[in-house]
Amino acid sequence: MVAVDTIVDEIEALKQNRRAMILAHHYQEAEIQEIADSIGDSLELARVAQRFEGDVIAFCGVKFMAETAKVVNPTRVVVLPDLNAGCSLVDSCPAPAVHAYKKRNPDHVVVSYINTSVEVKAESDILCTSRNAVAVVNSIPASRHVLFLPDVNLGNWVKKQTGRENMTIWQGACIVHATFPGRRLAAARSEHPQAVVAAHPECPGDVLRQADFIGSTSAIIDWCAKQPQDEFIIMTESGVRYSLEKQSPGKKFYFVANENCNCSECPYMKMNTLEKLRDCLQTLQPRIELPPEIIERARIPLDRMLALK
């Protein structure tokens, strides 16, 4: 087996030769985050990809994120270490079903979470992330009916935060966040009474009701760094530990197991490895290829989101 240091050296050399940039989501393995040029959530990485002027973007995340990078920078080569790195939210929201909804409700505004396929993005009026979903919905006139898709928990939280009644919410869910049980969080609070709770809005309502802070992955990292407390219970994917400990050295972070795997890991995010990253930089495969018309249509709602401050 090739040593990790050797693989890292190979990746660094390939990156230079390819004029490549490595983007990594907070949920990637720590060893991938260690060598990434930029680490962030979906919104942050979309902005970084938009500004990139090299030749190759190696996106260490899941497929919809790499598709987004291709949409905002269509002239660059975008590779994904493992093309099977999917997302349960994408699977829960097929583009034909969204198209059919639009035909039945042509006056509704379609707000799509960035955790959707590029084909669904192309059917949307505006996109959002967990960081800006409330601002996106608030930017739409109150008289307009909103279809929010696909995450039901995020949608319910946004509806509560905005006070918006005329809002239909798609019934999709994240296999990690949606299976965090409130009872396990309650048990963790009893075990760590000094800890405060930070939760991602994709979590169920009984988890969010116990949280001291609700926000996107990067917002959770920033919030924990600013708090005077030393102990935190984190209700999101455990890959975020790398950035939490980097931004808040000396603080303790506890993660709660979900019902699916009795862990707090996304199986799709963990498909990417250093070996696969090296190989995709070497061969420029698997490569994200999208039809120009899909890029053009998906770019419109994505640009609308990115234009919001």
C-alpha positions in Angstrom: 0.0 0.0 0.0 1.3 3.4 -1.0 2.1 5.7 2.0 -0.2 8.7 2.6 2.8 11.1 2.3 3.6 9.7 -1.1 0.1 10.1 -2.3 0.0 13.6 -1.0 3.2 14.4 -2.9 1.8 13.0 -6.1 -1.4 15.0 -5.7 0.6 18.2 -5.1 2.7 17.6 -8.2 -0.4 16.8 -10.3 -2.1 19.9 -9.0 0.7 22.1 -10.2 1.0 20.4 -13.6 -2.7 20.5 -14.2 -3.1 24.1 -12.9 -5.7 22.6 -10.7 -7.5 23.7 -7.5 -8.8 21.2 -4.9 -12.2 22.1 -3.3 -13.3 20.2 -0.3 -16.6 20.2 1.6 -16.5 20.2 5.4 -17.8 16.7 5.4 -14.8 15.2 3.6 -12.2 13.0 5.4 -9.7 15.1 7.3 -6.8 14.0 5.1 -8.6 15.5 2.1 -9.3 18.7 3.9 -5.6 18.9 4.9 -4.6 19.3 1.2 -7.5 21.3 -0.1 -7.0 24.8 -1.5 -10.4 25.8 -0.1 -12.8 24.2 2.4 -16.3 25.3 2.8 -20.0 24.7 2.6 -22.0 24.6 -0.7 -22.4 28.4 -0.9 -18.8 29.2 -0.2 -17.4 26.6 -2.6 -19.8 27.8 -5.4 -18.4 31.3 -5.0 -14.8 30.0 -5.0 -15.4 27.9 -8.2 -17.0 30.9 -9.8 -13.8 33.0 -9.4 -11.3 30.2 -10.4 -9.1 31.0 -13.4 -6.9 27.9 -13.6 -7.7 24.8 -15.8 -9.0 22.1 -13.5 -11.3 22.0 -10.5 -11.1 18.8 -8.4 -14.2 18.8 -6.3 -14.1 16.7 -3.2 -17.7 16.5 -2.3 -20.7 15.0 -3.9 -21.9 15.1 -7.5 -24.4 17.9 -7.3 -21.6 20.2 -5.9 -19.3 19.3 -8.8 -22.2 20.0 -11.2 -22.7 23.4 -9.6 -18.9 24.2 -10.0 -19.3 23.3 -13.7 -22.3 25.6 -14.1 -20.6 28.6 -12.6 -17.3 27.9 -14.5 -18.3 26.0 -17.6 -15.0 26.5 -19.5 -13.0 24.7 -16.8 -12.5 20.9 -16.4 -14.4 19.7 -13.3 -13.5 16.3 -11.9 -15.0 14.4 -9.0 -13.0 11.6 -7.4 -15.9 9.2 -7.2 -18.9 9.7 -9.6 -21.0 7.5 -7.3 -20.9 10.1 -4.5 -24.5 11.1 -4.7 -27.1 12.5 -2.3 -30.4 11.3 -0.9 -31.9 14.7 -1.4 -31.1 14.6 -5.1 -32.6 11.2 -5.3 -35.8 12.3 -3.6 -36.5 15.1 -6.1 -36.5 13.9 -9.8 -36.6 16.7 -12.4 -39.7 15.2 -14.2 -41.7 15.5 -11.0 -40.7 19.1 -10.6 -41.5 19.9 -14.2 -44.9 18.3 -13.8 -45.5 20.4 -10.7 -44.6 23.6 -12.6 -47.1 22.7 -15.4 -49.9 22.3 -12.8 -48.8 25.5 -10.9 -47.3 27.9 -13.4 -47.6 30.9 -11.0 -45.6 29.3 -8.2 -42.0 30.3 -7.5 -39.7 27.3 -7.4 -37.0 27.7 -4.7 -34.5 24.8 -4.9 -32.0 23.9 -2.3 -28.6 23.6 -3.8 -28.7 19.8 -2.9 -30.5 19.0 -6.1 -29.5 17.8 -9.5 -28.5 20.2 -12.2 -31.7 19.3 -14.1 -33.8 20.4 -11.1 -31.8 23.6 -10.9 -32.7 24.2 -14.5 -36.4 24.0 -13.6 -36.0 26.4 -10.7 -36.5 30.2 -10.3 -33.9 30.7 -7.6 -31.6 28.5 -5.6 -30.6 28.6 -1.9 -28.3 27.0 0.6 -29.0 26.3 4.3 -27.0 29.5 5.0 -29.2 31.8 2.9 -32.5 30.0 2.5 -34.4 32.4 4.8 -33.0 35.4 2.9 -33.9 33.8 -0.5 -37.5 33.2 0.5 -37.8 36.6 2.1 -36.7 38.1 -1.3 -39.8 36.8 -3.0 -43.0 38.9 -2.8 -45.3 37.7 -0.1 -48.1 37.5 -2.6 -46.3 34.7 -4.5 -46.8 31.0 -3.6 -43.4 29.3 -3.1 -42.5 25.7 -3.8 -39.5 24.9 -1.6 -37.6 21.7 -2.4 -36.4 19.2 -1.6 -35.6 19.1 2.1 -38.7 18.9 4.3 -36.9 19.8 7.6 -35.1 22.8 6.1 -38.3 23.8 4.4 -40.3 23.7 7.7 -37.6 25.6 9.5 -37.6 28.3 6.7 -41.4 28.5 6.8 -41.2 29.1 10.6 -38.5 31.7 10.3 -40.1 33.7 7.5 -43.7 33.3 8.8 -44.7 32.5 5.2 -48.0 30.6 4.9 -48.2 30.3 1.1 -45.4 27.7 0.9 -45.5 24.1 -0.4 -42.6 22.0 0.9 -41.3 19.0 -0.9 -41.0 15.8 1.2 -37.3 14.9 0.7 -34.8 14.3 3.5 -31.1 13.9 4.2 -30.2 10.3 5.2 -27.8 11.8 7.9 -29.6 14.8 9.4 -33.1 13.5 9.1 -32.3 10.4 11.2 -30.8 12.2 14.2 -33.2 11.3 17.0 -34.3 14.0 19.5 -34.1 11.4 22.3 -30.3 10.8 21.6 -29.7 14.5 21.7 -31.5 14.7 25.0 -29.3 11.9 26.4 -26.2 13.7 25.1 -27.3 16.9 26.9 -27.7 15.0 30.1 -24.3 13.4 29.7 -22.6 16.8 28.9 -24.6 19.3 30.9 -22.1 22.1 30.2 -22.4 21.7 26.5 -24.4 23.9 24.2 -26.1 22.5 21.0 -25.5 23.6 17.4 -27.7 22.0 14.8 -28.1 22.0 11.0 -31.6 23.0 9.8 -31.9 19.7 7.9 -32.4 18.1 11.3 -35.9 17.1 12.5 -38.0 19.5 14.5 -37.5 17.7 17.8 -33.7 18.2 17.4 -34.0 21.8 16.4 -36.2 22.6 19.3 -33.4 21.6 21.7 -30.7 23.6 19.8 -29.0 26.8 21.1 -28.0 27.6 17.5 -29.3 26.6 14.1 -27.3 27.2 11.0 -25.4 25.9 8.0 -22.2 24.0 8.4 -19.9 27.0 8.1 -22.3 29.1 10.3 -22.0 26.4 13.0 -18.2 26.5 12.8 -18.1 30.3 13.1 -20.7 30.3 16.0 -18.7 27.8 18.0 -15.5 29.8 17.6 -17.2 32.9 19.0 -18.9 31.3 22.0 -17.3 31.5 25.5 -18.4 27.9 26.2 -15.8 25.1 25.9 -18.1 22.2 25.1 -20.5 21.7 22.2 -22.9 19.0 20.9 -22.8 19.2 17.1 -25.9 18.0 15.2 -24.4 17.6 11.7 -22.1 15.3 9.8 -19.0 14.5 11.8 -16.5 15.5 9.1 -17.0 19.1 10.3 -14.8 18.2 13.4 -11.7 19.0 11.3 -12.7 22.7 10.8 -14.2 23.0 14.3 -11.0 21.9 16.0 -8.9 24.1 13.7 -11.0 27.2 14.4 -11.6 26.4 18.1 -8.5 24.8 19.5 -9.0 23.4 23.0 -12.7 23.2 22.8 -14.6 19.8 23.0 -17.1 18.7 20.4 -19.5 15.8 20.8 -21.4 14.1 18.0 -24.7 12.2 18.3 -25.3 9.0 16.3 -28.2 8.8 13.9 -30.6 5.9 13.4 -29.3 4.9 9.9 -25.7 3.8 10.6 -25.4 4.5 14.3 -22.9 7.1 13.3 -22.9 10.7 12.1 -21.2 10.2 8.7 -22.5 10.6 5.2 -21.6 7.5 3.2 -21.6 9.5 0.0 -19.1 12.1 1.3 -16.8 9.3 2.5 -16.6 7.8 -1.0 -13.8 10.2 -2.0 -10.3 9.1 -1.0 -6.8 10.4 -1.5 -6.2 7.6 -4.0 -9.2 8.5 -6.0 -8.3 12.2 -5.9 -4.8 11.4 -7.2 -6.3 9.3 -10.0 -8.8 11.8 -11.1 -6.1 14.5 -11.4 -4.0 12.1 -13.3 -6.6 11.0 -15.8 -9.1 13.9 -15.6 -11.8 11.3 -15.0 -14.6 11.1 -13.9 -15.3 14.4 -15.5 -18.5 16.4 -15.1 -20.0 17.0 -18.5 -23.2 19.0 -18.9 -25.2 20.0 -21.9 -24.8 23.7 -22.7 -28.6 24.3 -22.6 -28.8 22.8 -19.1 -25.8 24.9 -18.0 -27.5 28.0 -19.4 -30.8 27.3 -17.7 -29.3 26.3 -14.3 -27.0 29.3 -14.3 -30.0 31.7 -14.1 -31.4 30.6 -10.7 -27.8 30.1 -9.4 -26.8 33.6 -10.4 -29.9 35.0 -8.7 -28.9 33.3 -5.4 -25.2 34.4 -5.7 -26.4 38.0 -6.3 -28.1 38.1 -2.8 -25.8 39.4 -0.1 
